[in-house]
């Protein structure tokens, strides 16, 4: 398996700041399962004096004694190293007495497992942390995958540990240029994009690609006899709930286009008011997000919006893999082709649209285009057409509310080069968008897997249309990967401009 630590530059900077500070005594790291919390903690601890403990679902007393002995050993407390402790308060009190010259880190991974075995633990720890304040040589690091429990016990205003942390880090997915560094044997840039559309920036998934050279190899791993991938959604939900049926049904409905609250509730056969508990947890986990047309005002946002699946792999599982589950279980050879076909078409098209949003946002952050204050999708009605056939969508709209700049973008993952008709259609739809008609400064961008024909390139160059084909995107990504600046800041300005209107 690939074991390579990638990126996390800013997160390591925050942890090292907490480590060096004389005021720091608690850091919190949280994020969905597989996101890389454990690897981050271990990487941060290298070269330092530390105890790392990964909590389990074992009996509380057994875990407490095991951790006590490790802490006793590192702080030189022979009594608790040999005999253990009678309670958590005793353990933390003895830890606070540490007077060594070298700062020590106590890293407790999967902290929610300990809380499950003793719900009073956060309150006990809160009381003990008072004594930690007088000891600048201790840094306690708590980590957890259960998003709801980390919110309830650590991050919420009413949580016992709220306000005690000097560093709170939610780990997000890796950027594309960091993820492709984990695709060591994949040669085709297009297939690297497709694999990213499958796995997103979740490092753990790429551990299984060591001997994969093509997209087909990756799909064979996913649908192989090992059930890791086919059961992944249930495994993630098991961190939060005991019965995941309604949550899985909610995810599946949204992935397949049933995305308005009333429609989802109807599909699930429940009252819309009861849907909130399922949606709320999925939002907390980072699986579901509510989108609004980017030009919506607050009043419209309160009434409208649609949900989408933001986790790449769960989207693939809900839209494709679960649909063909029965075929996979009986070893159907046809299933592989059906899944590959879906990845190369419907999955790729939808993921390409959100990939383009990320590309443009990061280009803006770097100064390659105007500063963006809002970015996303747009949808609405063309009032010049009859009801029922007047719904319109634009893949990407970005605005600057101070300068009145607005960018309209269209994404095509088709096999044919994009022609002038696509640009003309985008311009037509842009006229429907009600924003600042009298003063807006319009820009246009097109993204195409198969490139652009000669006429569109000619017109695009003349009109300043931003054209991104795969070659341009690859050039941008390579420059971003080699940039000495933090990778999340954005793409190098020169690289983006080189990619326009070749």
C-alpha positions in Angstrom: 0.0 0.0 0.0 1.1 3.6 -0.7 2.0 5.4 2.5 2.9 8.9 1.6 2.2 12.0 3.6 0.8 14.7 1.3 0.2 18.4 1.9 -1.4 19.5 5.2 1.0 22.4 5.2 -1.3 24.8 7.0 -2.6 22.2 9.5 1.0 21.3 10.5 1.8 25.0 10.8 -1.1 25.5 13.2 -0.2 22.4 15.3 3.5 23.5 15.5 2.4 27.0 16.6 0.3 25.4 19.4 3.3 23.2 20.3 5.7 26.1 20.6 3.3 28.4 22.4 3.5 28.7 26.2 -0.2 29.2 26.3 -1.4 26.1 24.4 -2.6 23.0 26.2 -5.4 21.6 23.9 -5.7 21.1 20.1 -8.7 19.5 18.4 -8.6 17.7 15.0 -11.8 16.4 13.4 -13.0 15.3 10.0 -14.7 12.4 8.3 -13.3 8.9 8.5 -10.4 8.2 6.0 -9.5 12.0 5.7 -6.0 11.6 7.2 -6.3 12.7 10.9 -4.2 9.8 12.2 -1.4 10.4 9.7 -1.4 14.1 10.4 -1.1 13.5 14.2 1.7 11.0 13.7 3.5 13.3 11.2 3.2 16.2 13.6 4.6 14.1 16.5 7.8 13.0 14.7 10.9 14.1 16.5 9.0 15.2 19.6 8.2 13.5 23.0 4.8 12.0 22.8 2.2 9.4 23.7 -0.1 8.4 20.9 -3.2 6.4 21.8 -6.0 5.3 19.5 -9.2 4.7 21.4 -11.4 1.6 20.6 -14.8 0.3 21.6 -13.2 -1.8 24.4 -14.2 -1.5 28.0 -13.5 1.9 29.5 -11.4 0.6 32.4 -9.1 -1.4 30.1 -8.5 1.6 27.9 -7.9 4.0 30.8 -5.3 1.7 32.3 -3.5 1.2 29.0 -3.3 4.9 28.4 -2.3 5.5 32.1 0.7 3.2 31.8 1.9 4.9 28.6 1.6 8.3 30.2 3.2 7.1 33.4 6.2 5.8 31.4 6.7 9.0 29.4 6.4 11.4 32.4 8.4 9.1 34.7 5.6 8.4 37.1 6.4 4.8 38.2 3.3 4.4 40.3 0.7 4.8 37.5 3.0 3.1 35.0 2.9 0.0 37.2 -0.4 0.1 38.9 -2.6 2.4 36.7 -5.1 4.8 38.0 -8.5 4.7 39.8 -10.2 7.2 37.4 -9.7 9.7 34.6 -9.4 12.7 37.0 -6.5 11.0 38.7 -4.7 10.4 35.4 -5.1 14.0 34.2 -4.1 15.3 37.6 -0.9 13.3 37.6 -0.2 14.4 34.1 -0.5 18.0 35.1 2.4 17.5 37.6 4.9 16.8 34.8 7.9 19.1 35.2 10.2 17.9 32.5 12.1 20.4 30.3 10.9 18.9 27.0 7.3 19.5 26.0 5.2 16.3 25.7 2.2 15.7 23.4 -0.6 13.4 24.5 -2.5 12.4 21.3 -5.8 10.7 21.8 -7.2 9.5 18.5 -10.9 8.6 18.1 -11.7 10.4 21.3 -15.5 9.9 20.8 -15.0 6.2 21.5 -13.9 7.1 25.0 -16.8 9.5 25.4 -19.2 6.7 24.3 -17.9 4.5 27.2 -18.1 7.4 29.7 -20.2 10.4 28.7 -18.9 12.3 31.7 -15.3 12.3 30.3 -15.4 15.7 28.6 -16.6 17.3 31.9 -13.9 15.5 33.9 -11.3 16.6 31.3 -12.6 20.2 31.5 -12.0 20.3 35.2 -8.5 18.9 34.8 -7.6 21.3 32.1 -7.6 24.1 34.6 -4.4 22.7 36.1 -2.9 22.3 32.6 -2.9 26.1 32.2 0.0 26.4 34.7 2.0 23.8 32.8 3.3 25.0 29.4 5.0 21.7 28.8 1.9 19.7 27.9 -0.1 19.7 24.7 -3.2 17.5 24.6 -4.4 16.6 21.1 -7.9 15.1 20.7 -9.1 13.7 17.4 -12.3 12.1 16.2 -14.2 10.9 13.2 -17.7 11.1 14.7 -18.6 14.5 13.5 -21.8 14.8 15.6 -20.1 13.8 18.8 -17.1 16.1 18.2 -19.6 18.9 17.7 -21.6 18.0 20.8 -18.8 17.4 23.2 -16.0 19.7 22.0 -17.1 22.3 19.4 -20.6 23.5 20.4 -21.0 26.5 22.6 -22.6 24.4 25.3 -20.0 21.6 25.1 -17.8 21.1 28.2 -14.6 21.6 26.2 -15.8 24.6 24.2 -13.4 27.5 24.4 -10.6 25.4 25.9 -8.8 24.7 22.5 -6.0 26.8 21.2 -6.2 25.1 17.8 -9.3 23.6 16.2 -8.7 21.9 12.8 -11.3 20.4 10.6 -9.5 18.4 8.0 -10.8 18.9 4.5 -10.1 16.9 1.4 -6.8 17.2 -0.5 -6.6 19.5 -3.5 -6.5 17.8 -6.9 -2.7 18.4 -7.4 -2.0 16.8 -4.0 -4.3 13.8 -4.8 -2.6 13.0 -8.1 0.7 12.7 -6.2 -0.8 9.6 -4.8 -1.7 8.1 -8.2 1.9 6.9 -8.8 1.3 4.6 -11.7 -1.6 6.3 -13.5 -0.1 7.9 -16.7 -3.1 9.5 -18.4 -4.0 13.0 -17.0 -7.6 12.4 -18.1 -7.8 9.2 -16.1 -6.2 11.0 -13.1 -9.1 13.4 -13.3 -11.7 10.6 -13.5 -10.1 8.8 -10.5 -10.2 12.1 -8.6 -13.9 12.4 -9.6 -14.3 8.9 -7.9 -12.4 9.4 -4.7 -12.0 13.1 -4.3 -9.3 14.2 -1.9 -9.6 11.3 0.6 -6.1 10.0 1.0 -7.0 6.6 2.4 -8.7 5.5 -0.8 -5.5 6.0 -2.8 -3.7 3.4 -0.7 -5.4 0.8 -2.9 -4.0 2.1 -6.2 -0.4 0.8 -5.8 -0.6 -1.6 -8.7 -3.3 0.3 -10.7 -2.2 1.8 -14.0 -5.6 2.6 -15.5 -9.1 3.7 -14.6 -10.3 0.1 -15.4 -7.8 -1.3 -12.8 -9.2 1.1 -10.2 -12.8 0.1 -11.0 -11.8 -3.6 -10.7 -10.5 -2.8 -7.2 -13.7 -1.1 -6.2 -16.0 -4.0 -7.4 -13.7 -6.8 -6.4 -14.4 -9.5 -3.9 -13.2 -7.3 -1.0 -16.3 -5.5 0.3 -14.5 -2.5 1.7 -15.7 -0.1 -1.1 -19.2 -1.5 -1.5 -19.9 -1.2 2.3 -18.1 2.2 2.7 -21.3 4.3 3.1 -22.6 2.1 5.9 -19.2 2.1 7.6 -19.1 6.0 7.5 -22.6 6.2 8.9 -21.9 3.7 11.6 -19.7 6.3 13.3 -22.9 8.4 13.9 -26.0 6.2 13.9 -27.1 2.6 14.7 -29.8 2.4 12.0 -28.7 3.9 8.7 -31.6 2.9 6.4 -33.2 6.4 6.3 -29.9 8.1 5.9 -28.9 5.8 3.0 -32.3 6.4 1.3 -31.8 10.1 1.7 -28.4 10.0 0.1 -29.6 7.8 -2.7 -32.6 10.1 -3.5 -30.4 13.2 -3.6 -27.7 11.5 -5.8 -30.4 10.6 -8.3 -31.9 14.0 -8.6 -34.6 14.0 -5.9 -33.1 17.1 -4.2 -35.8 19.4 -2.9 -36.9 18.9 0.7 -40.5 18.1 -0.1 -39.5 15.7 -2.9 -37.0 13.9 -0.6 -39.6 13.6 2.2 -42.2 12.2 -0.3 -39.6 9.7 -1.6 -38.8 8.5 1.9 -42.5 8.4 2.9 -42.0 10.8 5.9 -43.2 14.2 6.9 -40.9 17.0 5.6 -40.5 18.2 9.2 -39.0 14.8 10.1 -36.5 15.0 7.3 -34.4 17.7 9.1 -32.8 15.2 11.5 -31.5 13.1 8.6 -30.3 16.1 6.5 -28.8 17.8 9.5 -26.5 14.9 10.3 -25.5 14.4 6.7 -24.6 18.1 6.5 -22.5 17.9 9.7 -20.7 14.9 8.2 -19.9 16.8 5.0 -21.9 14.4 2.8 -24.7 16.8 1.9 -24.9 20.5 1.2 -27.7 22.8 0.3 -27.1 24.9 -2.8 -28.9 28.1 -4.0 -28.8 29.9 -7.3 -25.7 32.1 -6.8 -27.6 35.3 -7.3 -30.4 34.5 -4.8 -31.2 37.0 -2.1 -31.6 36.0 1.5 -35.4 35.9 1.2 -35.3 33.4 -1.7 -32.6 31.4 0.1 -34.8 30.9 3.1 -37.6 29.4 0.9 -35.7 27.6 -1.7 -32.5 25.6 -2.4 -31.7 22.1 -3.4 -29.4 19.4 -1.9 -26.5 17.7 -3.5 -23.9 15.1 -2.4 -20.5 16.7 -1.9 -18.6 13.6 -1.1 -17.2 12.2 -4.4 -17.1 8.5 -3.4 -20.5 8.5 -1.7 -22.0 10.1 -4.8 -20.6 7.4 -7.0 -21.8 4.7 -4.6 -25.3 6.1 -4.4 -25.7 6.9 -8.1 -24.0 3.9 -9.7 -22.5 1.2 -7.4 -25.5 0.6 -5.3 -27.7 0.4 -8.5 -25.6 -2.5 -9.8 -25.0 -4.1 -6.4 -27.0 -7.3 -7.2 -25.1 -7.7 -10.5 -21.8 -7.3 -8.6 -22.8 -9.9 -6.0 -23.4 -12.5 -8.7 -20.2 -11.8 -10.4 -21.6 -10.2 -13.6 -19.0 -9.2 -16.1 -21.5 -6.7 -17.6 -21.5 -4.7 -14.3 -17.9 -3.5 -14.8 -18.7 -2.0 -18.2 -21.9 -0.4 -16.9 -20.0 1.2 -14.1 -17.1 2.3 -16.3 -19.6 3.8 -18.7 -21.3 5.7 -16.0 -18.1 7.1 -14.6 -16.9 8.3 -18.0 -20.2 10.1 -18.7 -22.7 11.1 -16.0 -20.3 11.0 -13.0 -17.6 12.8 -15.0 -19.9 15.5 -16.3 -21.3 16.4 -12.9 -17.9 16.3 -11.1 -16.3 18.3 -13.9 -18.7 21.2 -13.2 -17.7 21.4 -9.5 -14.0 20.9 -10.4 -14.3 24.0 -12.7 -15.8 26.0 -9.8 -12.8 25.1 -7.7 -10.4 25.9 -10.5 -11.9 29.4 -11.0 -12.1 30.2 -7.3 -8.5 29.3 -6.8 -7.4 31.3 -9.9 -9.2 34.3 -8.4 -7.5 33.8 -5.1 -4.2 34.0 -6.9 -5.1 37.1 -8.9 -5.4 35.6 -12.3 -9.0 36.9 -12.7 -11.1 39.4 -10.8 -11.6 38.8 -7.1 -14.6 36.6 -6.5 -17.0 37.2 -3.6 -19.5 34.5 -4.5 -19.3 31.5 -6.8 -21.5 28.5 -7.6 -24.2 27.3 -9.9 -27.3 29.2 -11.2 -30.7 28.0 -12.1 -34.0 29.8 -12.8 -36.8 30.3 -15.2 -36.9 31.9 -18.6 -40.1 33.9 -18.4 -40.2 34.2 -22.2 -41.0 30.5 -22.4 -44.1 28.6 -21.3 -44.1 26.9 -17.9 -42.8 23.4 -17.9 -40.1 24.1 -20.5 -38.6 27.2 -19.1 -36.1 25.9 -16.6 -32.6 27.0 -17.3 -29.2 26.2 -15.7 -25.7 27.6 -15.8 -22.8 25.4 -14.6 -20.8 28.2 -13.1 -21.5 31.8 -12.1 -19.0 33.9 -10.2 -19.5 37.5 -9.1 -17.7 40.4 -7.4 -20.4 42.4 -5.5 -18.2 45.5 -5.3 -16.9 45.8 -8.8 -20.0 44.3 -10.5 -17.9 41.7 -12.4 -19.8 38.5 -13.3 -18.4 35.4 -14.9 -20.6 32.8 -16.7 -19.1 29.3 -17.3 -20.2 26.1 -19.1 -18.5 22.7 -18.8 -18.6 19.9 -21.4 -17.1 16.4 -20.8 -18.2 15.2 -24.2 -16.1 13.5 -26.9 -16.4 16.3 -29.5 -14.7 19.6 -29.4 -16.9 22.4 -28.2 -18.0 24.8 -31.0 -19.3 28.3 -31.1 -22.9 27.2 -30.5 -22.1 26.4 -26.9 -20.7 29.9 -26.3 -23.7 31.5 -28.0 -26.1 29.4 -25.8 -24.2 30.4 -22.7 -24.6 34.1 -23.7 -28.3 33.5 -24.2 -28.8 32.0 -20.8 -26.7 34.7 -19.2 -29.3 37.3 -20.3 -31.9 35.5 -18.1 -29.9 36.0 -14.9 -31.3 38.9 -12.9 -28.3 40.5 -11.1 -27.1 44.0 -12.0 -28.2 44.4 -15.5 -27.3 48.1 -15.9 -23.8 48.0 -14.5 -22.5 44.4 -14.6 -19.2 43.6 -16.4 -19.6 40.3 -18.1 -17.0 37.6 -18.6 -17.3 34.1 -20.1 -15.4 30.8 -19.6 -15.7 27.4 -21.2 -14.3 24.1 -20.0 -14.0 21.1 -22.3 -12.5 17.7 -22.1 -12.2 17.4 -25.9 -11.0 21.0 -26.5 -12.5 23.6 -28.9 -12.8 24.0 -32.6 -10.9 26.6 -34.6 -13.8 29.0 -35.0 -14.5 29.1 -31.2 -10.8 29.6 -30.5 -10.7 32.5 -32.9 -13.9 34.2 -31.5 -12.8 33.4 -28.0 -9.5 35.1 -28.4 -11.1 38.1 -29.9 -13.7 38.4 -27.1 -11.5 37.4 -24.2 -13.4 34.2 -23.5 -11.5 32.0 -21.1 -11.0 28.5 -22.6 -9.8 25.6 -20.6 -9.1 22.2 -22.2 -7.4 19.3 -20.5 -4.0 20.4 -21.7 -4.5 23.9 -20.1 -5.8 22.3 -16.9 -2.9 20.0 -16.7 -0.5 22.8 -17.1 -2.2 24.8 -14.3 -2.1 21.8 -12.0 1.6 21.1 -12.6 2.4 24.7 -11.8 0.3 24.6 -8.7 2.0 21.4 -7.5 5.5 23.0 -7.9 4.5 26.4 -6.4 6.4 27.2 -3.2 3.2 28.9 -1.9 0.6 27.0 0.1 -1.3 25.0 -2.5 -4.7 26.0 -1.2 -4.1 29.7 -2.0 -4.6 29.2 -5.7 -3.1 28.6 -9.1 -0.1 30.6 -10.3 -1.3 33.5 -12.4 1.1 32.8 -15.2 -0.1 29.2 -15.5 -3.7 30.2 -15.8 -3.0 32.9 -18.4 -0.9 30.4 -20.4 -4.0 28.1 -20.4 -6.3 30.6 -22.1 -7.0 30.7 -25.8 -4.0 28.7 -26.9 
